[in-house]
Amino acid sequence: MFSLATLQLLALSIILIAAVVTDIRERRIPNKITVPGLLIGLAIAAAMRGGFPVGALLGALLALMVSAPLFALGGIGAGDAKLLTAVGAFVGPGGLFSVFLYGALAGGVLAIVTTAWRGALGSVFRNLKNLLLYLITLGRYGERLRVDSPGALTVPYGLAIAIGALVTWFFPFSLGGSI
Protein backbone atom coordinates (compact mmCIF):
# COMPACT_ATOMS: atom_id res chain seq x y z
CA MET A 1 0.00 0.00 0.00
CA PHE A 2 1.32 3.42 -0.96
CA SER A 3 1.48 6.18 1.57
CA LEU A 4 0.31 9.61 0.47
CA ALA A 5 3.92 10.85 0.60
CA THR A 6 4.99 8.06 -1.76
CA LEU A 7 2.07 8.87 -4.04
CA GLN A 8 3.07 12.53 -3.96
CA LEU A 9 6.67 11.71 -4.99
CA LEU A 10 5.47 9.33 -7.70
CA ALA A 11 3.06 11.91 -9.14
CA LEU A 12 5.70 14.65 -9.06
CA SER A 13 8.21 12.34 -10.77
CA ILE A 14 5.78 11.42 -13.55
CA ILE A 15 4.92 15.07 -14.16
CA LEU A 16 8.59 16.04 -14.24
CA ILE A 17 9.52 13.20 -16.60
CA ALA A 18 6.72 14.17 -19.00
CA ALA A 19 7.79 17.82 -18.87
CA VAL A 20 11.46 16.99 -19.48
CA VAL A 21 10.71 14.67 -22.40
CA THR A 22 8.50 17.21 -24.16
CA ASP A 23 10.88 20.08 -23.37
CA ILE A 24 13.80 18.19 -24.90
CA ARG A 25 11.83 16.99 -27.93
CA GLU A 26 9.69 20.04 -28.68
CA ARG A 27 11.34 22.84 -26.68
CA ARG A 28 8.07 23.51 -24.91
CA ILE A 29 6.17 22.28 -21.85
CA PRO A 30 2.45 22.11 -22.71
CA ASN A 31 -0.49 22.97 -20.49
CA LYS A 32 -1.66 19.33 -20.68
CA ILE A 33 1.27 18.57 -18.34
CA THR A 34 1.45 21.66 -16.12
CA VAL A 35 -2.25 22.21 -15.38
CA PRO A 36 -2.95 18.60 -14.28
CA GLY A 37 0.37 18.74 -12.42
CA LEU A 38 -0.81 21.73 -10.42
CA LEU A 39 -4.22 20.16 -9.74
CA ILE A 40 -2.70 16.82 -8.71
CA GLY A 41 -0.26 18.59 -6.39
CA LEU A 42 -3.10 20.49 -4.74
CA ALA A 43 -5.32 17.37 -4.50
CA ILE A 44 -2.63 15.23 -2.89
CA ALA A 45 -1.77 18.04 -0.47
CA ALA A 46 -5.47 18.34 0.44
CA ALA A 47 -5.63 14.58 1.11
CA MET A 48 -2.47 14.71 3.21
CA ARG A 49 -3.70 17.70 5.18
CA GLY A 50 -7.26 16.45 5.47
CA GLY A 51 -8.66 19.74 4.25
CA PHE A 52 -7.82 22.84 2.28
CA PRO A 53 -4.21 22.67 1.00
CA VAL A 54 -3.02 26.07 2.23
CA GLY A 55 0.70 25.27 2.01
CA ALA A 56 0.44 23.81 -1.48
CA LEU A 57 -1.60 26.75 -2.70
CA LEU A 58 0.87 29.22 -1.18
CA GLY A 59 3.75 27.32 -2.78
CA ALA A 60 2.09 27.49 -6.20
CA LEU A 61 1.26 31.20 -5.83
CA LEU A 62 4.76 32.08 -4.65
CA ALA A 63 6.29 30.11 -7.52
CA LEU A 64 4.01 31.95 -9.94
CA MET A 65 4.94 35.31 -8.42
CA VAL A 66 8.65 34.56 -8.92
CA SER A 67 8.46 32.86 -12.31
CA ALA A 68 6.00 35.24 -14.03
CA PRO A 69 8.42 38.19 -14.00
CA LEU A 70 11.22 35.90 -15.21
CA PHE A 71 8.97 34.92 -18.12
CA ALA A 72 7.95 38.54 -18.77
CA LEU A 73 11.62 39.57 -18.92
CA GLY A 74 12.35 36.76 -21.36
CA GLY A 75 14.54 34.75 -18.99
CA ILE A 76 12.43 31.57 -19.04
CA GLY A 77 9.64 30.21 -21.21
CA ALA A 78 5.97 30.14 -20.29
CA GLY A 79 6.05 26.36 -19.85
CA ASP A 80 8.95 26.68 -17.43
CA ALA A 81 7.00 29.24 -15.38
CA LYS A 82 3.93 26.98 -15.29
CA LEU A 83 6.03 23.94 -14.39
CA LEU A 84 7.57 25.86 -11.49
CA THR A 85 4.03 26.77 -10.35
CA ALA A 86 3.01 23.10 -10.40
CA VAL A 87 6.19 22.14 -8.52
CA GLY A 88 5.35 24.81 -5.94
CA ALA A 89 2.14 22.91 -5.15
CA PHE A 90 4.20 19.82 -4.35
CA VAL A 91 6.97 21.43 -2.27
CA GLY A 92 5.07 24.33 -0.68
CA PRO A 93 6.54 27.75 0.03
CA GLY A 94 9.27 26.36 2.29
CA GLY A 95 10.74 24.17 -0.44
CA LEU A 96 10.72 26.73 -3.23
CA PHE A 97 14.00 28.40 -2.33
CA SER A 98 15.87 25.12 -2.69
CA VAL A 99 14.04 24.28 -5.95
CA PHE A 100 15.14 27.65 -7.37
CA LEU A 101 18.68 27.28 -6.00
CA TYR A 102 19.23 23.70 -7.16
CA GLY A 103 17.43 24.40 -10.44
CA ALA A 104 19.60 27.46 -11.13
CA LEU A 105 22.77 25.45 -10.43
CA ALA A 106 21.60 22.62 -12.69
CA GLY A 107 20.56 25.12 -15.36
CA GLY A 108 23.96 26.80 -15.24
CA VAL A 109 25.78 23.51 -15.66
CA LEU A 110 23.39 22.49 -18.43
CA ALA A 111 23.93 25.82 -20.22
CA ILE A 112 27.72 25.56 -20.02
CA VAL A 113 27.79 21.96 -21.22
CA THR A 114 25.30 22.63 -24.04
CA THR A 115 27.13 25.76 -25.15
CA ALA A 116 30.53 24.05 -25.12
CA TRP A 117 29.09 21.09 -27.03
CA ARG A 118 27.72 23.42 -29.70
CA GLY A 119 31.07 25.24 -29.89
CA ALA A 120 29.35 28.54 -29.13
CA LEU A 121 31.15 29.80 -26.02
CA GLY A 122 32.47 32.87 -27.87
CA SER A 123 29.05 34.02 -29.03
CA VAL A 124 27.57 33.39 -25.58
CA PHE A 125 30.21 35.61 -23.97
CA ARG A 126 29.57 38.34 -26.60
CA ASN A 127 25.83 38.10 -25.90
CA LEU A 128 26.46 38.24 -22.16
CA LYS A 129 28.62 41.35 -22.63
CA ASN A 130 25.87 42.98 -24.72
CA LEU A 131 23.19 42.07 -22.18
CA LEU A 132 25.22 43.40 -19.24
CA LEU A 133 25.95 46.59 -21.16
CA TYR A 134 22.23 46.93 -21.89
CA LEU A 135 21.34 46.50 -18.21
CA ILE A 136 24.08 48.78 -16.86
CA THR A 137 23.26 51.59 -19.29
CA LEU A 138 19.52 51.14 -18.82
CA GLY A 139 19.03 50.21 -22.46
CA ARG A 140 21.13 52.92 -24.11
CA TYR A 141 23.80 50.52 -25.34
CA GLY A 142 24.08 46.80 -25.85
CA GLU A 143 21.23 44.50 -26.67
CA ARG A 144 18.39 43.00 -24.65
CA LEU A 145 18.26 39.29 -25.37
CA ARG A 146 15.33 37.01 -24.65
CA VAL A 147 14.83 33.27 -24.94
CA ASP A 148 12.73 33.94 -28.04
CA SER A 149 15.34 36.21 -29.69
CA PRO A 150 16.37 35.04 -33.17
CA GLY A 151 19.42 32.80 -32.95
CA ALA A 152 19.23 32.56 -29.17
CA LEU A 153 20.94 29.51 -27.73
CA THR A 154 18.49 27.96 -25.31
CA VAL A 155 18.50 24.91 -23.10
CA PRO A 156 15.53 22.77 -22.07
CA TYR A 157 15.16 24.43 -18.66
CA GLY A 158 12.46 21.94 -17.69
CA LEU A 159 15.35 19.53 -17.06
CA ALA A 160 16.94 21.98 -14.62
CA ILE A 161 13.60 22.50 -12.87
CA ALA A 162 13.12 18.73 -12.58
CA ILE A 163 16.60 18.29 -11.11
CA GLY A 164 15.95 21.14 -8.69
CA ALA A 165 12.61 19.66 -7.59
CA LEU A 166 13.93 16.13 -7.10
CA VAL A 167 17.10 17.22 -5.30
CA THR A 168 14.90 19.39 -3.08
CA TRP A 169 12.68 16.42 -2.33
CA PHE A 170 15.59 14.36 -1.04
CA PHE A 171 17.91 17.13 0.20
CA PRO A 172 15.77 20.10 1.21
CA PHE A 173 17.46 23.38 1.92
CA SER A 174 15.04 26.03 3.00
CA LEU A 175 14.98 29.47 4.52
CA GLY A 176 11.36 29.10 5.59
CA GLY A 177 11.14 25.62 7.12
CA SER A 178 10.75 22.14 5.74
CA ILE A 179 8.68 20.99 2.78
MOVENGI-V409349 format. One line per field, one symbol per residue. psi: psi as a letter, one per 20 degrees, with the letter a starting at -180 (. if undefined). A space follows every 10 residues. Layout:
# MOVENGI-V409349
psi->???
This chain:
# MOVENGI-V409349
psi->pprhhghggg gggggggggg ghgggikqoq highghgghg gggghghhhk bpmgggghgg gggghghghh ghijhrrhhg ghghgghhhh irhhihghgg ghgggghggg gggggghikk hghghghggg ggggghjljh rapoqrhjqp jporqnihgg ggggghhggh mqoqikar.
